Amino acid sequence: MTRRRVLVVEDELTIAESVAARLRAEGFDVELAHDGPGGVAAALADPPDVVVLDVMLPGFDGLEVCRRIHAVQPIPVLMLTARDDEADVLTGLAVGADDYLTKPFSIRELAARVHVLLRRVERAGARNALVLGELEIDEAEHRVRRSGTEAHLTRTEFELLLHLAKRPRTVLGRDRLLAEVWGWPDGASTRTVDSHVKALRRKLGADLIRTVHGVGYALEVPR
């Protein structure tokens, strides 16, 4: 079986080596880059299965790295942020990050997130198109259109939208979404679901997903 490859783009050498050691111990091949230009060059020269990407990098930042990679290749990205600032998180999701972790983080949790990202990619095989009113979700081509206009979603945004769309008008709680979309069965305390819902509303319309305060979210079928 071919070993999965992870590119870690991190300028703090201690963190980079710790992450690499843990991922190698779990069976991954790991390549390191320590600045923005080096991260883009490594990702495009030999595309990895996942990129672990720090936001703060010399040369240019991780957001620009993510933009440049996804302009050429749709590689899953786990972004590392220095603070849990909603604006930073939303910007990361907007440029194509699939998930994020806030520093300081657990190396064990980071490795678990990488495994979850890979499982989601593997699940995205040949599926059928789903049409709900003016919303069309093509699982096979990983495309979403509303009223004929295509929206460019990250893998995680796509999986969350699909999960809600398969249960239209059903309110799904944050803990359930974290377990079923992100693969976190312990209901970890995080704003990840809220951030991704905001990103979907921005790309597809504020009326698409309804918030039920204290409960969760439901997809409204577009008329």
N, C-alpha and C positions, 0 to 999 in steps of 0.2 A: 504494500500500500504506500502511495506517495505521501511523504510527510508534508504537513501544512506549513506554509511559510508566513512569518510575521515580520514586518518592517517596523522597527521602533525608532521614531524620530524624536530625540530628547537631548538637549544640550547639557543637562546636569548629569555628569558621567556616573555618579554613584547611583542615581535613580535608573539610568539606562542599563547599567550592568545588573542591577537587582532584578529589574523587569525581565531582561534577557535570560538571566539564570533561571528564574521561575518558569518561563515559557519553555526553555530548553528541557527542563526537568519534566515537563508535561508532554514532551514529544514533538515540539515545534522546532523547525529550523528558524533561526532568528538572524536578521541583518540589522545593523545599527547605522544611523545617520545622526549628525549632531548639529545641523543647521538647515535652514529652509531650502536653499538650492540643492544641497546634498540629498535631502529627503525626496524632493521632486525627481531628481536624476535617478535615484535608486528605485523609486516606485515605477517609473516609466521604462527603465532599462530592462527590468525583469519583474513584472507585476507580482506582488505578494498576494496572499489570500486575505490578509487583514493588515491595516496600518494602525499602529498605536502612535498618536500624534500629539505632541505638546503644543499649546497655543503660543507660548513665549519662546521664540527661537531667534538666533542671530541670522542675518542675511535678509530674510523676510519671515513674517510670523506664520503660525500653523494654519490660520484661516486662508492665507494666500496659497500655502502648500496644498490645502484641500481643494481650493478652486482649480489650481493648475492640474492636479491629478485627475479630478472628475471631468475636466474639459476633454480628457483623452480616454480615461479608463474608469468605469464605475466600481472602484475598489471600496469595500467596507472600511469605515474609519471610526476608531474609538478615540475621542479627543480628550486630552488631559487639560483641565483648566486650573488656574491658580486660586480662583475664588468662585463661590456659588452665586454668581451674579446673573440674574435672569437675562439681561441684555446680552451678555457674553455668550450664554448658552444658546439663546435664540439665533444669534449671528452664526454660531458654529453649525447649528442645525440647518440654517438657511443655505450655507455653502456646501452642504452635503455630508456632514458628520452623521453617523448612525446612532451614536451613543456618546456619553461623556462621563468622566469621573473628575471629582474635585480633589485637588491636593490639600492635605496629605491623604493618601488612599492606601488601602490594603493591597499588597501585591497579590495576595490570594484572590481577592475580589476582582482585580484586573484580569487575572488569568481566567476566572469564571466568565467574565463578560466576553472575552475573546472566544471562548467555546460557544457561548450563546449566539454571538454574531455569526459564527460559522454554521451553526445548526439552522439558523434562519435562512441563510443563503442556500443551504442544501435543500430546505423545504420548498424554496421558490422554483420548483420544476414546472413541467407542463401542466397548466390548469386551464379552466374555461373562463371566458369573459363573464363578468357580472354587470348587469345593467339595472340601475335603480333610478327611474325617471330620467333626468338629464345627466345623471352621473354614470359613467362607464369605466369599469375597472378591468383591464386586460391582464390577467395573471401571467399568461405565457410570455407576453412581451414586456411585462412590468411597466405598463402605461396607464395613465389615468386621464380622463377627459371629462370636463363639465361643460355642457352646452356646446360641444364640439371643440372646445379649446383645451389643449393639452397642458397639464400641470406637471412640472418636474419635481418628483418626490425622492427623498432618500429611501434607502431600503427599509429603514425602521418606520418612517412615515407611511410608506406603502403598506407594510405589514399591519400597522395599527389601524389604518383606514379600512383595509380588507377585513380585519377582525370585527370592527364595528359594522361594516356593510353586510356581513353575513348574518347579523342579528339586528336588522333595522328596527329603530324605535325602542329597542331593549336597552335599559340602563345597565351599564357595566361599571362596577366599582374599580377604583384605582388599584387596589390589591389584586383583583382578578386580572386586570389588564397587565400588571407587572408580571404576574405568574404566567399568563397564557401567551403574551406577546414577547416579553423580555426574558421569560424563563426564570424569574426570581420567585420561587414558591414561598419564601419567608416573609413576603410583604414588606420589603425594606423601605424605610422612610426616605422618600426622594420626590423631587418635583419633575422627574423625567416625563411622566405621563402628561402633566399639565403643559410642559414646554412643547411637547410634540403636538398636542391638540392645538395650541396657539399657532404653531407653524402650519398645520393643516388648514386652519381657518384663514390664515393669511393667503395661502395659495389657492384655496378652493371656495372661499366665501364664509363669512362669519355665521351664516345661517345654517351651515351644514351639520354642525355638531352641537347638540344641546347639553348644557351643564345642569345637572340636578345637584344642587348644593348639599354637601354632606353625604352624597351617595356616589355619583360618578358621572359618566357621559353616555350619550346615546346619539346615533346617527339618524338625522331626519331625512326621509326620502325626498329628494328635490323634485318639485312638481314640474 
